[in-house]
Amino acid sequence: MTIPQNRRDEHLACLLALTSVPTGAGHESRVIRWIEDWLARRPALRLSRDRVGNLVVSIAGADASDAPLFITAHLDHPAFHVESADGRDLILSFRGGVMDDYFPASRILVHAQDGSCARAGIDRQIEKGEVFKRFSARLDSDAPVQAGDLATWDLEASEIGDDGIVRAPACDDLAAVAAALCTMDEVLTLRDEGRPIGDVRLLFTLGEEVGFLGAIGACRFRTMPERSRVIALENSRALPEAPIGGGPIVRVGDRLSVFSPRLLRSIDLVCERIAGGPQPTASQKLSEAPAWKWQRRLMSGGACEATAYCAFGYESACICLPLGNYHNMGNLDEVQAGSGTARIEREFIARSDFDGLIDLLVACCEDLPEDPGMLDRLDRLWQERRFVLGL
């Protein structure tokens, strides 16, 4: 399926809008309202919630299967929770993974429950709470801030540059949420054209940044049928071997586990179908690579929800966007090496990678083949070349 440029532009608008929405673990309500508004304009889609509050999007009237394809992404991003407010003085806990170096003198934006925003500065880190880091902060001016409010880094809204790079307060994981929603739009187009579409659903989870809580809840309460195939979407720190602009990454595992080989191979086959051929091997020139780009990597620096799904027995894999300024940590390589200045900055991704992710997801929805397995491939090699051994 070739997606026309006008719909690509609609996808970009969705990406820019959604990645500017404030969110955090336990504070996903603004993103949820955004998705509800988006779905309200699409009566062909149905929204439901599971027992822990995760969102499930499905096609209204579609035949339900006992083995649907689920595309999942999480709705939160590292952010602050206001524990107490005494005049202009705040105590906050931080829900997410960011190095200590990035907090001193950083600026934050507090999102009050009446819809207003107030700026503040981090004073210092105080004693750690039961689970999370805790900080004191002071508001620049009087504001109706109260316990339970959300605070995020004070960053500019999302935009795309002439270089095709999208810079946003929170790509992780809202860029993946945008890709999943845009994919469902394209699936509806395919269905309207009379193309056969299976049972495809979206799962948007809560509280990923504090330990996969929504994903664990979905598994414990069987939000997804036992035989579901699950493609988790992520934004993963770009690395020299997994660069921004190199295409979406079929992630074979993370620092905690490896994912389902059969599903990974099925996704690889879809990549090859889109590209018109496999990636070049070490014995081939890079110029022989297909024009449509994708990558296949072990992302060893972090963990993602696919690990949770696999642990609970689901056939699961992950596709991710290579991400710059992971968790808003600018200059991260140098800071980790002890030689750089820590700066809070917007995350960034390549629009081409985002477009490629939608291409791949739409193709998986249309036809995600059952891979015959490695034994069949090895048997073909044996039959073809065993003469080398004199057999």
TIMAR-882211 format. One record per residue (C-alpha): x, y, z; residue number from 0. Coordinates in nm, 4 decimals. Example, Ala and Ser with C-alpha at 12.3 -4.5 7.8 and 13.67 -1.06 7.14 Angstrom:
BEGIN
1.2300 -0.4500 0.7800 0
1.3670 -0.1060 0.7140 1
end
This chain:
BEGIN
0.0000 0.0000 0.0000 0
0.1329 0.3416 -0.0986 1
0.0226 0.6175 0.1381 2
-0.0405 0.9470 -0.0461 3
0.1307 1.2646 0.0670 4
-0.1840 1.4332 0.1942 5
-0.2352 1.1498 0.4422 6
0.1341 1.1574 0.5349 7
0.0805 1.5238 0.6227 8
-0.2185 1.4281 0.8390 9
0.0028 1.1738 1.0158 10
0.2627 1.4438 1.0815 11
-0.0034 1.6762 1.2250 12
-0.1134 1.3969 1.4585 13
0.2467 1.3396 1.5658 14
0.3163 1.7068 1.6369 15
-0.0053 1.7564 1.8315 16
0.0150 1.4426 2.0416 17
0.3818 1.4727 2.1389 18
0.3102 1.8185 2.2853 19
0.0472 1.6878 2.5300 20
0.1701 1.6806 2.8943 21
0.1732 1.3317 3.0447 22
0.3303 1.1224 3.3188 23
0.2795 0.7967 3.5065 24
-0.0501 0.8334 3.6899 25
-0.1193 1.1535 3.4923 26
-0.2200 1.0203 3.1504 27
-0.5651 1.1864 3.1510 28
-0.4736 1.4654 2.9068 29
-0.3475 1.2171 2.6487 30
-0.6544 1.0011 2.7038 31
-0.8818 1.2992 2.6354 32
-0.6844 1.3743 2.3197 33
-0.7344 1.0167 2.1990 34
-1.1043 1.0262 2.2897 35
-1.1459 1.3409 2.0798 36
-0.9579 1.1783 1.7914 37
-1.1776 0.8684 1.8093 38
-1.4974 1.0745 1.8321 39
-1.4310 1.1799 1.4716 40
-1.4004 0.8144 1.3655 41
-1.7256 0.6291 1.4372 42
-1.5827 0.3151 1.2746 43
-1.3535 0.2738 1.5754 44
-1.4582 0.1639 1.9210 45
-1.2923 0.2509 2.2520 46
-1.3034 0.0407 2.5677 47
-1.1044 0.0186 2.8908 48
-0.9704 -0.2810 3.0748 49
-0.9700 -0.3382 3.4504 50
-0.6631 -0.1224 3.5129 51
-0.7636 0.1672 3.2873 52
-0.5653 0.0799 2.9737 53
-0.7331 0.1829 2.6466 54
-0.8324 -0.0721 2.3824 55
-0.9207 0.0481 2.0315 56
-1.0903 -0.1894 1.7891 57
-1.2871 -0.1726 1.4649 58
-1.6598 -0.1537 1.5292 59
-1.8433 -0.4521 1.3886 60
-1.5284 -0.6471 1.3017 61
-1.5309 -1.0215 1.3590 62
-1.3493 -1.0957 1.6827 63
-1.0786 -1.3595 1.6776 64
-0.9191 -1.5658 1.9525 65
-0.5808 -1.4698 1.8048 66
-0.5946 -1.0969 1.7213 67
-0.2997 -0.8763 1.6360 68
-0.2424 -0.6172 1.9093 69
-0.0308 -0.3074 1.8518 70
0.0614 -0.1538 2.1860 71
0.2223 0.1675 2.3104 72
0.2336 0.3440 2.6459 73
0.0761 0.6797 2.7302 74
0.3222 0.8153 2.9881 75
0.6604 0.9876 2.9853 76
0.9035 1.0663 3.2714 77
0.7541 1.3529 3.4743 78
0.7006 1.4954 3.8234 79
0.4136 1.4350 4.0650 80
0.3370 1.7230 4.3044 81
0.3277 1.5725 4.6537 82
0.2623 1.8970 4.8426 83
0.2290 2.2700 4.7822 84
0.2857 2.5299 5.0547 85
0.2512 2.8724 4.8979 86
0.5184 2.8792 4.6300 87
0.7161 2.5909 4.7817 88
0.6646 2.2476 4.6271 89
0.7702 1.8928 4.7042 90
0.7727 1.6681 4.4002 91
0.8528 1.3065 4.3223 92
0.9910 1.2066 3.9844 93
0.8382 0.9109 3.8036 94
1.0780 0.7838 3.5419 95
1.4436 0.7212 3.4669 96
1.6647 1.0314 3.4391 97
2.0218 1.0721 3.5701 98
2.0685 1.2844 3.8826 99
2.2935 1.5221 3.6876 100
1.9957 1.6654 3.4965 101
1.7880 1.7941 3.7901 102
1.9881 2.0761 3.9565 103
1.8509 2.4213 3.8602 104
1.6260 2.2704 3.5924 105
1.3052 2.4452 3.4952 106
0.9652 2.2773 3.5125 107
0.6083 2.3546 3.4119 108
0.3334 2.2656 3.6606 109
-0.0039 2.1786 3.5082 110
-0.2750 2.2773 3.7556 111
-0.6111 2.1040 3.7653 112
-0.7936 2.4203 3.6518 113
-0.6045 2.4070 3.3214 114
-0.3513 2.6801 3.4026 115
0.0252 2.6366 3.3993 116
0.2912 2.7759 3.6321 117
0.6666 2.7794 3.5981 118
0.9039 2.6729 3.8729 119
1.2681 2.5887 3.9318 120
1.4121 2.2798 4.0991 121
1.5915 2.3736 4.4219 122
1.7514 2.0505 4.5347 123
1.7064 1.6789 4.5733 124
1.5764 1.5778 4.9143 125
1.5442 1.2431 5.0899 126
1.4223 0.9682 4.8629 127
1.0614 0.8618 4.9009 128
0.9404 0.5069 4.9288 129
1.0016 0.4469 4.5579 130
1.0862 0.7662 4.3687 131
1.3399 1.0492 4.3801 132
1.2057 1.3608 4.5568 133
1.2849 1.7279 4.4982 134
1.1979 2.0670 4.6363 135
1.1015 2.3406 4.3910 136
0.9768 2.6972 4.4037 137
0.7116 2.8571 4.1838 138
0.8039 3.1806 4.0051 139
0.4739 3.3358 4.1154 140
0.1574 3.2548 4.3062 141
-0.0473 2.9894 4.1275 142
-0.3316 2.7454 4.2099 143
-0.0974 2.4460 4.2333 144
-0.1945 2.1619 4.4648 145
-0.0955 1.8113 4.5596 146
-0.1669 1.5654 4.2816 147
-0.0772 1.8001 3.9955 148
0.1525 1.7026 3.7102 149
0.4800 1.8821 3.6376 150
0.6889 1.8362 3.3241 151
1.0151 1.9815 3.1970 152
0.9677 2.3353 3.0657 153
1.0193 2.2737 2.6954 154
0.8896 2.4217 2.3699 155
0.6080 2.2528 2.1789 156
0.6726 2.0000 1.9027 157
0.7943 2.1129 1.5618 158
0.9616 1.9751 1.2511 159
1.2733 2.1324 1.1032 160
1.3850 2.1642 0.7435 161
1.6098 1.8669 0.8115 162
1.3058 1.6401 0.8608 163
1.3755 1.6025 1.2326 164
1.0812 1.6257 1.4728 165
1.1706 1.7759 1.8107 166
0.9164 1.7287 2.0869 167
0.8745 1.7376 2.4651 168
0.7812 1.3676 2.4695 169
0.8418 1.1382 2.1727 170
0.8712 0.8429 2.4121 171
0.6152 0.7009 2.3796 172
0.3646 0.9447 2.2312 173
0.5245 0.9225 1.8856 174
0.4478 0.5505 1.8976 175
0.0894 0.6225 2.0077 176
0.0544 0.8580 1.7100 177
0.1929 0.5920 1.4756 178
-0.0551 0.3353 1.6083 179
-0.3514 0.5721 1.5614 180
-0.2401 0.6664 1.2092 181
-0.1985 0.2982 1.1291 182
-0.5596 0.2340 1.2305 183
-0.6683 0.5184 1.0012 184
-0.4906 0.3463 0.7128 185
-0.6430 0.0111 0.8080 186
-0.9891 0.1677 0.7827 187
-0.8980 0.2927 0.4344 188
-0.7934 -0.0578 0.3325 189
-1.1185 -0.1983 0.4658 190
-1.3214 0.0630 0.2760 191
-1.1369 -0.0433 -0.0394 192
-1.2536 -0.4001 0.0177 193
-0.9140 -0.5337 0.1216 194
-0.9280 -0.8211 0.3718 195
-0.8239 -0.7089 0.7199 196
-0.7989 -0.9385 1.0201 197
-0.8743 -0.8660 1.3836 198
-0.6456 -0.5719 1.4584 199
-0.6618 -0.3857 1.7898 200
-0.4633 -0.1195 1.9716 201
-0.3687 -0.1310 2.3395 202
-0.2521 0.1895 2.5094 203
-0.1062 0.1238 2.8517 204
-0.0560 0.3284 3.1671 205
0.2427 0.3628 3.3992 206
0.5138 0.2111 3.1781 207
0.7846 0.4462 3.3014 208
0.7542 0.3151 3.6578 209
0.7692 -0.0555 3.5772 210
0.5335 -0.1647 3.2972 211
0.2345 -0.1364 3.5340 212
-0.0327 -0.1110 3.2662 213
0.1217 -0.3934 3.0645 214
0.1460 -0.6166 3.3721 215
-0.2165 -0.5416 3.4540 216
-0.3248 -0.6198 3.0982 217
-0.1471 -0.9549 3.1210 218
-0.2740 -1.0431 3.4689 219
-0.6354 -0.9712 3.3754 220
-0.6085 -1.1107 3.0216 221
-0.7055 -0.7940 2.8380 222
-0.5617 -0.9685 2.5319 223
-0.6710 -1.3233 2.4395 224
-0.4112 -1.5857 2.5175 225
-0.3257 -1.6496 2.1512 226
-0.2798 -1.2830 2.0591 227
0.0258 -1.1701 1.8709 228
0.1567 -0.8519 2.0295 229
0.3730 -0.5849 1.8643 230
0.4904 -0.3369 2.1264 231
0.5972 0.0042 1.9977 232
0.8751 0.2034 2.1595 233
1.1162 0.4921 2.1173 234
1.4660 0.3655 2.1935 235
1.7866 0.5573 2.2402 236
1.9661 0.5969 1.9088 237
2.3048 0.4284 1.8937 238
2.5831 0.4317 1.6328 239
2.4623 0.0915 1.5117 240
2.0965 0.2025 1.5263 241
2.0960 0.5592 1.3939 242
1.8189 0.8130 1.3524 243
1.7152 0.8101 0.9871 244
1.8051 0.4444 0.9435 245
1.4408 0.3351 0.9523 246
1.2224 0.1720 1.2165 247
1.4020 -0.0858 1.4275 248
1.2760 -0.4419 1.4603 249
1.3954 -0.4882 1.8150 250
1.4954 -0.8484 1.8836 251
1.5331 -0.7995 2.2579 252
1.6300 -0.5630 2.5371 253
1.8584 -0.5752 2.8399 254
1.6184 -0.8108 3.0204 255
1.5097 -1.0623 2.7571 256
1.4847 -1.1630 2.3938 257
1.1508 -1.1627 2.2160 258
0.9502 -1.4243 2.0240 259
1.1647 -1.5519 1.7323 260
0.8718 -1.6636 1.5161 261
0.6954 -1.3278 1.5380 262
1.0215 -1.1432 1.4766 263
1.0820 -1.3486 1.1652 264
0.7256 -1.2777 1.0470 265
0.7901 -0.9051 1.0858 266
1.1206 -0.9443 0.8993 267
0.9316 -1.1049 0.6101 268
0.6970 -0.8069 0.5995 269
0.9965 -0.5708 0.5928 270
1.1436 -0.7636 0.3023 271
0.8096 -0.7574 0.1215 272
0.7845 -0.3790 0.1517 273
1.1476 -0.3219 0.0557 274
1.1549 -0.5707 -0.2276 275
1.4424 -0.7674 -0.0815 276
1.6433 -0.8453 0.2320 277
1.9032 -0.6258 0.3944 278
2.2556 -0.6756 0.2568 279
2.4790 -0.9239 0.4325 280
2.8423 -0.8685 0.5244 281
2.9423 -1.0110 0.1848 282
2.7387 -0.7526 -0.0072 283
2.7735 -0.3815 -0.0742 284
2.5563 -0.1357 0.1176 285
2.4520 0.0069 -0.2188 286
2.2572 -0.3163 -0.2688 287
2.0279 -0.2278 0.0215 288
1.6592 -0.1678 -0.0611 289
1.5354 0.1913 -0.0805 290
1.2853 0.1383 0.2029 291
1.4904 0.1284 0.5226 292
1.4563 -0.0770 0.8346 293
1.6935 -0.1990 1.1021 294
1.7151 -0.5143 1.3132 295
1.8930 -0.4728 1.6456 296
1.9214 -0.5828 2.0040 297
1.8570 -0.2666 2.2075 298
2.0600 -0.3447 2.5146 299
2.0338 -0.0128 2.6994 300
1.6810 -0.0420 2.8366 301
1.3738 -0.2574 2.8681 302
1.0276 -0.2412 2.7141 303
0.6800 -0.3861 2.7505 304
0.7501 -0.6709 2.5073 305
0.9536 -0.8290 2.7880 306
0.6446 -0.8269 3.0104 307
0.4222 -0.9719 2.7388 308
0.6700 -1.2501 2.6653 309
0.7042 -1.3291 3.0373 310
0.3283 -1.3825 3.0604 311
0.3347 -1.6212 2.7642 312
0.2321 -1.3971 2.4765 313
0.4005 -1.4154 2.1389 314
0.5465 -1.0659 2.1371 315
0.8022 -0.8474 1.9627 316
0.8943 -0.4797 1.9556 317
0.9362 -0.2203 1.6825 318
1.0894 0.1096 1.7858 319
1.1844 0.4504 1.6573 320
1.5492 0.5533 1.7097 321
1.5374 0.8432 1.9552 322
1.7648 1.1367 2.0271 323
1.7913 1.2970 2.3734 324
1.6432 0.9878 2.5352 325
1.4196 1.0875 2.8304 326
1.5044 1.4521 2.7513 327
1.8684 1.3995 2.8505 328
2.0693 1.6175 2.6138 329
2.4379 1.5475 2.5633 330
2.3827 1.2065 2.7195 331
2.6853 1.0239 2.5785 332
2.9233 1.2847 2.7184 333
2.7430 1.3090 3.0531 334
2.7635 0.9327 3.0989 335
3.1326 0.9514 3.0153 336
3.1766 1.2228 3.2788 337
3.2898 1.4869 3.0308 338
2.9764 1.6799 2.9341 339
2.7247 1.9292 3.0681 340
2.3794 1.7915 3.1476 341
2.1010 1.9786 2.9692 342
1.7285 1.9037 2.9567 343
1.6235 1.9189 2.5915 344
1.3452 1.8035 2.3636 345
1.3587 1.4487 2.2333 346
1.3847 1.4031 1.8575 347
1.3112 1.1500 1.5853 348
1.3263 1.1486 1.2057 349
1.0006 1.1942 1.0185 350
1.1213 0.9342 0.7678 351
1.1490 0.6770 1.0490 352
0.7978 0.7658 1.1690 353
0.6591 0.7251 0.8161 354
0.8458 0.3964 0.7818 355
0.6983 0.2690 1.1082 356
0.3461 0.3353 0.9813 357
0.4313 0.1611 0.6509 358
0.5476 -0.1442 0.8427 359
0.2530 -0.1558 1.0811 360
-0.0033 -0.1201 0.8029 361
0.1649 -0.4014 0.6107 362
0.1616 -0.6210 0.9240 363
-0.2105 -0.5513 0.9687 364
-0.2776 -0.6455 0.6100 365
-0.0735 -0.9656 0.6066 366
0.1514 -1.0822 0.8887 367
0.2553 -1.4280 0.7693 368
0.3099 -1.7279 0.9902 369
0.6790 -1.8006 0.9534 370
0.7360 -2.1717 0.8806 371
1.0246 -2.1684 1.1241 372
1.4000 -2.2073 1.1171 373
1.3922 -2.5868 1.0860 374
1.2295 -2.5628 0.7415 375
1.4979 -2.3186 0.6292 376
1.7763 -2.5389 0.7641 377
1.6222 -2.8427 0.5975 378
1.6218 -2.6648 0.2600 379
1.9898 -2.5775 0.3054 380
2.0664 -2.9384 0.3961 381
1.8888 -3.0803 0.0943 382
2.0503 -2.8298 -0.1420 383
2.4103 -2.8437 -0.0198 384
2.4748 -3.1697 0.1588 385
2.6702 -3.2844 -0.1456 386
2.9580 -3.0748 -0.0034 387
2.9871 -3.3408 0.2690 388
2.9666 -3.6204 0.0142 389
2.6094 -3.7102 0.1173 390
end
